[in-house]
């Protein structure tokens, strides 16, 4: 898919203020507060801003971190990563490859077989239930 290019003004008009803060200003929702933290239905989690399919419920696990956690994306090309040196830490930021929206971070302490923990803000996701 082609990159979605919009001005910050356009994103601000389309997204709710708290979603805009997380997805466009790289904010973070409070731990244990997101609607998908305890979510157990089967389906696919999409980017809340553009609909890009990001994570399957089959890769979701309870990491105890306070945010929805996944061991792998639906397709590796649906996400992009980059170093994040904010808040005095070194982390790897995860964002949507279609619209560039901030999703969360990925860590190397997840379960086999990937060993990855994609720690994702619920506000960055929109769930589509499996039929």
PyMOL commands that set and color helices and strands:
alter all, ss='L'
color gray80, all
select helices_A, chain A and resi 8-14+17-25+57-59+76-78+86-88+122-124
alter helices_A, ss='H'
color red, helices_A
select strands_A, chain A and resi 43-47+53-56+60-61+68-70+79-84+91-96+102-107+117-120+125-129
alter strands_A, ss='S'
color yellow, strands_A
deselect
rebuild
show_as cartoon
